[in-house]
Every structure is written in C-alpha cells, then in structure tokens.
Amino acid sequence: MSPDRPLSPAVAEVRLAVRRALTALQSQDAAAGVAAVVVALSGGADSLALAAATAFETPKLGIRAVAGIVDHGLQEGSADVAARAAAVAEALGLEARVLRVSVDAAHPDGPEAAARDARYATLDALADELGASGILLGHTLDDQAETVLLGLARGSGAASLQGMAASSGRRIRPLLGVRRATTRAFCAASGLEPWDDPHNSDPAFARVRVRERVLPVLEAELGPGVAEALARTAEQLREDADAFRDMIDETIEDIVEHAEAGISVSVAALAANPAALRNRIIRHVVASEFHESLTRSQTLEVARLVTDWSGQGPVDLPGCRARRAGGRIEFTAS
C-alpha cells in the first residue's frame, strides 16, 4: 500500500482488532512477557488479513510472529498452496513454517473435525517449540454466526450456542467481531491475492450450506443484521455461562462428597437450586468425575431422581450410573 494513499477502513479495522488482541495478551502475561505468537495461515482471505495485520503490529510491540501453515494433504496440490502461503508470509515480514499433518480418516466426528484436531495439535506443538503465548486464528463474525446457527439446528444447548470464544487458553480470535467482507476488502486494499479453498464452497459440508443458503435467506427475509445478532447472542450466552460456572464453583464444594467408587450430591441442595443450575451441576459432576458429557434427556432423567422421586431405579449414563440413596444422588462407575 502506498504511504501516500489514505488508509483503507478495512485495513484500519483489522489492524485495530489485532492490536487490541495483542495488547490484551500482553496485559495477561505482563509478568512473563509475550515473546512470540503463532498466526495460523491457510492463504484464505481471513487468515491472510490476520497475518498481514499481525506482521504490521507485532514489530511495534517487540513480539516475534511466526506463520504456521498447516498442509492437511487432503486436496491435490495442497503442498503448492502451503508453499505459496509461506512465500506470502515471508514477503509480509513473518517467519513461516509449513506443518504437514496426517488426518485421521476414521475420526468419529467426520473429516472436518479430524482436520481441525490435527491442525490444532500441530499449531500447539509449534507454539510449544517457540514458547509462544498465543495462537492467532482467523475466525470472523460470519464464522461465529454460522457456528451458532449450526448449534441451534442440532439442538446442542447453550454450550454450543455460545459459539467460539475470543480467547481460550492460547487460542485467540482477534477477528471475531470483523465481517468476512472486511477481510476481503483488506486483502484487496493491500494488494494481497487470497486463495479460495474449494471446500469452502462445497455444499456437502453443512457449514457451507449455512453460509451460502441459510444465512442469505434469513438476511433477505428478516432484514440485514442477522449475523451480528447471532454473534451478540453467542456473546451473551457466554457471559451467562461464565456466571453459572462461578455459581457452580461456589456451590459444589458444599454439596458434593466422595462415595465408594464414585461421588454423591445432596438431594436437598439440588432441589433448592433452580433447574438451570441443578442441571448444570449434574452435568459438571459427570464431566469432572467420569469425563463424559450428558445429553439433555440424560440430565433430566437424573434430575427426576431429585424432583420427581417415586422409588425409580438407577439411571444408566455414559461411563457411570446415578441412583438415589437416601438424601443423596450417588454417581458410580459403570
């Protein structure tokens, strides 16, 4: 971009989002300092805008920035795509690492989940090697809206509708409040040519159908702003979830006791809590003690041992069994 040209609004918006994320990271790690960050780069518009903004902002903050380019090997020519992305990263002033991974074809949640798990694992390994405080990911507001809609359609509950966190451990999403159109405008204004992943237009993937069919229909029928509204919903639900988590932490030590081969919870204490908190406590106990997730119907069956007790027998759950024993609900390994 010529220094004589006015700064594009898209470039300014993306740079500001990255600057805020990096400054927040430095504030969190004030004692140790932020020596390095990894920026995930696929070559697409979102990650390319993120990488370019990171390359612009990190020198001013004294942070080493390394582009992690993951080659999943799932498409013909993927090695060439990765090499081009690495060349662009270096031209921007970033160090570049091409990371080749093997994707588990037998992953129980399908190829998208397999590729995501492999990608995150190798980015984590790179961050460990570099001593990086953060891994910057290029998810946008549009990605957040799609995630919320998919969770809503699957009936996955509030946890799914919370969408993606702006910051979760080392994973940081600076562009979660930025529209996908803005990242494309950033690339155009910066003279960067993004790579368009064919998978991002393949209707075999549910996320693509949401992106290309469902959201445009909602915008057309309900008016503009649907994506922003979905993203706000995710943010509000995440705030609610944080509040519930604090309430559970305050409550659970007083109502839980270790039992033979498991753990037990006070019936009276569960009954005294509102249903939303009671159900979350039940799910939390099973998740923390037996490392299993309960569906809503399973959670409600356990809750009936508290609220609708008529002598019914134990409830079989993933990895454990729940039964009422006097004034307590006992969870034991199955």
Secondary structure, 3 states (H helix, E strand, C coil): CCCCCCCCHHHHHHHHHHHHHHHHHHHHCCCCCCCEEEEECCCCHHHHHHHHHHHHHHHHHCCEEEEEEEECCCCCCHHHHHHHHHHHHHHHCCEEEEEECCCCCCCCCCHHHHHHHHHHHHHHHHHHHHCCCEEECCCCHHHHHHHHHHHHHHCCCHHHHCCCCCEECCEECCCCCCCHHHHHHHHHHHCCCCCCCHHHHCCCCHHHHHHHHHHHHHHHHHCCCHHHHHHHHHHHHHHHHHHHHHHHHHHHHHHEEEECCEEEEEHHHHHHCCHHHHHHHHHHHHHHHHCCCCCHHHHHHHHHHHHCCCCCCCEEECCEEEEEECCEEEEEEC
